[in-house]
Amino acid sequence: PDTSATMEDWELARHIGAFLKGLPEHKRNLFLRRYWYGESVKELATAFGYRESKVKSILFRLRNQLWKELKKEELL
């Protein structure tokens, strides 16, 4: 296995974990339930009592925040 690729993967995972840890609990839960557990926007809206448009908006902003963090750390 390529050691440098393994280290980059570990570093990426560490930064994503730190990003998620720094989020408020409800945003972290939304993100994880959507992108880790694959729940639909409709399911999340029902579970959190939000409109689907709000769930989409929160997820869009979180993805952008994560992208900026990873770009800043030169992981993308």
Kinemage of the C-alpha trace (Angstrom):
@kinemage 1
@onewidth
@group {chain A} dominant
@subgroup {mainchain}
@vectorlist {calphas} color= white
{ca pro a 1} P 0.000 0.000 0.000
{ca asp a 2} L 1.036 3.569 -0.702
{ca thr a 3} L 1.999 5.083 2.657
{ca ser a 4} L 1.530 8.682 1.510
{ca ala a 5} L -2.022 7.940 0.312
{ca thr a 6} L -2.807 6.271 3.623
{ca met a 7} L -1.499 9.280 5.543
{ca glu a 8} L -3.523 11.654 3.350
{ca asp a 9} L -6.664 9.589 3.948
{ca trp a 10} L -6.028 9.635 7.696
{ca glu a 11} L -5.445 13.399 7.636
{ca leu a 12} L -8.629 13.950 5.641
{ca ala a 13} L -10.642 11.798 8.060
{ca arg a 14} L -9.147 13.662 11.028
{ca his a 15} L -10.153 17.043 9.586
{ca ile a 16} L -13.660 15.893 8.733
{ca gly a 17} L -14.038 14.546 12.266
{ca ala a 18} L -12.833 17.824 13.760
{ca phe a 19} L -15.210 19.759 11.508
{ca leu a 20} L -18.161 17.628 12.605
{ca lys a 21} L -17.176 17.828 16.257
{ca gly a 22} L -17.223 21.623 16.052
{ca leu a 23} L -20.792 21.770 14.749
{ca pro a 24} L -23.870 22.241 16.903
{ca glu a 25} L -25.432 18.864 17.656
{ca his a 26} L -28.485 19.265 15.406
{ca lys a 27} L -26.342 20.217 12.392
{ca arg a 28} L -23.904 17.383 13.059
{ca asn a 29} L -26.809 14.944 13.287
{ca leu a 30} L -28.318 16.234 10.047
{ca phe a 31} L -25.000 15.895 8.243
{ca leu a 32} L -24.278 12.413 9.537
{ca arg a 33} L -27.770 11.094 8.967
{ca arg a 34} L -27.731 12.373 5.394
{ca tyr a 35} L -24.190 11.511 4.306
{ca trp a 36} L -23.289 8.580 6.563
{ca tyr a 37} L -26.631 6.833 6.977
{ca gly a 38} L -28.119 7.955 3.645
{ca glu a 39} L -31.417 9.272 4.947
{ca ser a 40} L -33.433 11.305 2.480
{ca val a 41} L -34.070 15.021 2.818
{ca lys a 42} L -37.737 14.225 3.328
{ca glu a 43} L -36.951 11.814 6.183
{ca leu a 44} L -34.692 14.381 7.827
{ca ala a 45} L -37.276 17.136 7.497
{ca thr a 46} L -39.848 14.956 9.219
{ca ala a 47} L -37.437 13.834 11.956
{ca phe a 48} L -36.225 17.357 12.756
{ca gly a 49} L -39.510 19.195 12.211
{ca tyr a 50} L -38.052 21.328 9.396
{ca arg a 51} L -39.259 22.029 5.898
{ca glu a 52} L -37.342 20.183 3.207
{ca ser a 53} L -36.021 23.509 1.907
{ca lys a 54} L -34.472 24.254 5.304
{ca val a 55} L -32.773 20.852 5.435
{ca lys a 56} L -31.383 21.400 1.924
{ca ser a 57} L -30.163 24.857 2.878
{ca ile a 58} L -28.430 23.660 6.056
{ca leu a 59} L -26.764 20.778 4.220
{ca phe a 60} L -25.642 23.069 1.391
{ca arg a 61} L -24.029 25.463 3.859
{ca leu a 62} L -22.369 22.651 5.785
{ca arg a 63} L -20.909 21.143 2.611
{ca asn a 64} L -19.540 24.552 1.643
{ca gln a 65} L -18.040 25.093 5.090
{ca leu a 66} L -16.395 21.675 4.984
{ca trp a 67} L -15.095 22.274 1.461
{ca lys a 68} L -13.553 25.611 2.526
{ca glu a 69} L -11.903 23.997 5.558
{ca leu a 70} L -10.443 21.171 3.496
{ca lys a 71} L -9.311 23.578 0.775
{ca lys a 72} L -7.626 25.804 3.403
{ca glu a 73} L -5.752 22.776 4.733
{ca glu a 74} L -4.836 21.817 1.155
{ca leu a 75} L -6.600 18.473 1.439
{ca leu a 76} L -8.564 19.026 -1.774
